Amino acid sequence: MKHPTLIAAFSLATALIAAPAMADVKIAVVDFAEVAAKSPQADAIREKLKKEFNDRIESVKKSETEIKNAQEKLKKDAPTMTEQLKIDGQRNVEKMYQDYQFKGKALDDDMKRRQEEEMRGLGQKIGGLVNTIAVKEGYTVVAGCGPNSARKDKWLADMRAEGYDIHASEGNVSDWEST
């Protein structure tokens, strides 16, 4: 580096010139996921989903118990069973286990999908409130969204129709170069 003093002086001058322009900048970062997860509304959503899926949860638990009972019965009766009855019993337990896995996975998938739907709605409500407050307090709002978001244009139009000057930053958080 030939001129470290010159570079340092230039950097300092740039910072001093930019400082007055930056004086009015207000920055806030809101973790919507954390706000949503800790909200009373999230607790209500979890309770709602628990009730919605309770019958299926109980059905999966019942299947688990039935498999365990069938295995125990097969083990207990094995000394008096023919080889074919043992094979048939084991196949029955395996089929019960496959059905149990299928029901469990379907339940998990459905519960995850419904939770995402509910939390997305809650996140949108929270986001709208935070944005409204931020704009009223003089913050420039830049909301992040995924690439080619289908909801972005409508949301921006809705917010602007309410009189808010809000911007969107489009990018894929798993690909830094896209942001």
C-alpha positions, -999 to 999 in steps of 0.1 A, spaced: 0 0 0 17 32 -12 -4 59 6 -20 45 38 -23 80 52 -40 93 21 -65 64 22 -72 69 59 -77 107 54 -101 100 24 -121 75 45 -123 99 74 -134 128 51 -160 106 34 -174 95 68 -175 131 80 -193 143 49 -218 114 51 -225 118 88 -249 147 86 -269 129 58 -270 98 80 -282 117 111 -319 113 102 -316 76 93 -336 54 116 -329 17 115 -348 -11 133 -346 -49 127 -376 -70 136 -375 -108 138 -410 -116 127 -406 -153 133 -396 -147 169 -424 -122 175 -449 -145 160 -436 -176 179 -438 -159 213 -472 -142 207 -504 -152 225 -519 -157 191 -493 -184 184 -503 -202 215 -540 -200 204 -530 -214 170 -511 -243 186 -542 -251 208 -565 -248 177 -543 -272 157 -541 -296 187 -579 -298 187 -581 -301 149 -557 -330 148 -565 -347 181 -585 -376 166 -557 -384 141 -530 -381 168 -550 -406 190 -554 -429 160 -516 -430 155 -510 -436 192 -536 -464 190 -518 -480 161 -485 -479 180 -501 -497 209 -517 -523 186 -483 -530 170 -466 -534 204 -494 -557 216 -492 -578 184 -454 -581 187 -458 -592 224 -485 -617 215 -464 -631 186 -434 -635 210 -455 -651 237 -473 -675 213 -442 -684 192 -433 -716 210 -467 -731 202 -471 -718 167 -463 -735 134 -436 -719 112 -463 -706 88 -483 -690 116 -451 -673 128 -444 -660 93 -480 -648 89 -479 -631 123 -446 -613 115 -460 -602 81 -491 -589 99 -469 -569 123 -449 -555 94 -480 -545 76 -494 -528 107 -460 -510 111 -461 -498 75 -497 -485 79 -486 -468 112 -456 -451 94 -479 -439 65 -505 -425 89 -478 -409 110 -461 -392 81 -494 -380 66 -503 -366 100 -469 -348 104 -471 -334 69 -507 -322 74 -499 -307 108 -468 -289 94 -488 -275 64 -516 -262 86 -492 -247 111 -474 -229 82 -507 -216 69 -518 -203 103 -484 -189 112 -482 -172 77 -515 -155 84 -503 -144 118 -470 -132 104 -488 -111 78 -509 -95 106 -478 -88 127 -459 -75 97 -487 -52 88 -488 -38 124 -450 -34 126 -449 -17 92 -477 7 101 -460 17 133 -426 19 117 -438 42 89 -457 64 114 -425 67 135 -405 78 104 -387 46 95 -382 37 59 -395 1 56 -377 -24 34 -394 -58 37 -376 -89 25 -393 -114 2 -384 -144 -18 -375 -143 -54 -404 -138 -77 -428 -136 -48 -464 -138 -60 -476 -118 -30 -451 -90 -32 -467 -67 -58 -502 -70 -42 -488 -63 -7 -468 -33 -19 -499 -19 -37 -521 -25 -6 -496 -7 17 -491 22 -8 -529 25 -11 -529 30 27 -504 58 22 -472 40 32 -440 43 12 -428 7 16 -401 -11 -4 -393 -47 -10 -359 -64 -12 -362 -95 -33 -337 -123 -26 -331 -159 -16 -316 -160 19 -298 -192 11 -280 -175 -18 -262 -144 -6 -255 -132 -41 -292 -129 -49 -298 -103 -22 
